[in-house]
Amino acid sequence: MTEKNSRAVLSHGAAPVIAHAIAISLLCAPALWNGFPLMFDDVGGYLERWPTGTLGQGRSAAYGLLLWITRRGSFFPVVLLQAAVTVFVVGCALKIFLRRAGLMASGTATLPVPSPWLLPVVIAAIGLTSGVAFSVCKLIPDAWAAPAVLALHLLGWHRKSLTRAEGAVLFGVVVFAGASHMATFGVLAGLSVLYVIAWLVRRSLNLAPSGIVVAVAAVWAGLVLLLGVNAVVAGRVALTPGGEIFLLGRLVEDGMAREILSEECPRPDWRLCASRDALPDNLEAFVFAGDSSLNKIGGAHDPDVQREARSIIARSLVRHPLEHLERAVVLTVRQVFDVGTGGIMEPLMAAHARWVLTLHAPTLVPGFDAARQQTGSIDLGTWSDWIVVPVSIVTTLALPGLAAFQWRGGRRREAVWPAVLFLALLGNAAICGVMVGSSDRYQARLVWLATLTGLIVPIRALRGYDEIPLGAAAT
């Protein structure tokens, strides 16, 4: 075999495998350095779903089942899976967004594929400028949000450019992500509606989405999976509970709950009237504290408490619609810019996760206790404030301009992605901000897609990836 042939075999055989392995390793680095997957206070709420046979407030049974079946591997299979999924979806995106180079000049329908070594370079770049690696290494469903949004776009707009295997994996990513977190499902469901609208007006806009039906089916299959897993785990077909409780908690934190209670009480159907002057000033204390006003009337799992929460919310919306609208806008904007990752390595603040490990995975407790996250103070604030936050905000705000630039240049299919991503970021900010108040973790889990999109533009320019206008060649 000649040297040239050897290089060709490496390029088409071992190189992609090695490149993927390097990229996956880069994303797993925080967990490997920590000596244990990164933990969060919510982990216990996911893990205990299967052994207790119950549904938790905002804690997906589907994701909890994944943690349960991987506990004997110290949850490292979850980290590896999340890293592999992220790398796979990014790899598919690079192949599709960058492989049009030379198509017009060569006059052939063969689409050149970017070098496989570009993948680990891109993963390293977004890892250094965002919290993606920390999200991947943390045992909560955050890691699935961004890959699902990108996978949905690839399915909906570039299905013909995917192999059957790639399409099947992307479909599965969207399904599992939707079943793993209600906020993620909300974003995907909103995008599915936009995709249907785009398909209906495709002729007037000169667009040709190739897989809208498959993409929409993936989103709603996620809902079916969610309901099915909940039925298996808890014996009842139901959504992941907690929406009305978290929203009421946000109203408590804002002071709006105290306002409506003062206006309406006394009422025999609102037991919180008795506590209207003793409500805490934050959501966490209201929902989770053992002696909270909520727990004194039965707690978040009590159906009567849930009905009361819905009643209070509805009455507040009727009496103060403009105040709610104004607050929703403020919270959405605040969440868009709340993208920091400085506290992502903080030790657990609540003891619940460790207590659940003690009950259901006691052999993991020593490793958990010895992890760097739990034994030291790891400050990522400087990196977050000076790199992650500015890069995330700049690339987010650049998305509408990038979409408009490509649309005016006749590259309408390519313009769809930055436009859709910007709407997804707004939708995520609205859902999370309005439901529970802004938190950097909610937006950081998705915003690295803006960083990725910002990287693709200079890569395309430097390497000569000159995208063609829609309709000039088959995709």
Buried (B, 14 or more C-beta within 10 A) or exposed (E): EEEEEEEEEEBEEEBBEBBBEBBBBBBBBBBEEBBBBBBBBBBBBBBBBBBBEBBBBBBBBBBBBBBBEBBEEBBBBBBBBBBBBBBBBBBBBBBBBBBBBBBBEEEEEEBBBBBBBBBBBBBBBBBBBBBBBBBBBBBBBBBBBBBBBBBBBBBBBBBEBBEEEBBEBBBBBBBBBBBBBBBBBBBBBBBBEBBBEBBEEEEEEEBBBBBBBBBBBBBBBBBEBBBBBBEEBBEEEEEBBBBBBBBBBBBBBBEBBBBBBEEBEEBEEBBBBBBBEEBBEEBBBBBBEEEBBBBBBBBBBBEEBBEBBBBBBEBBEEEBEEBBEEBEEBBBBBBBBBBBBBEBBBEBEBEBBBEBBBEBBEEBEEBBEEBBBBEEEBEBEEBBEEBBBEBBBEBBEBBEEBBEBBBEEBBBBBBBBBBBBBBBBBBBBBBBBBBBBBBBBBBBBBBBBBBBBBBBBEBBEEEEBBBBBBEEBEB
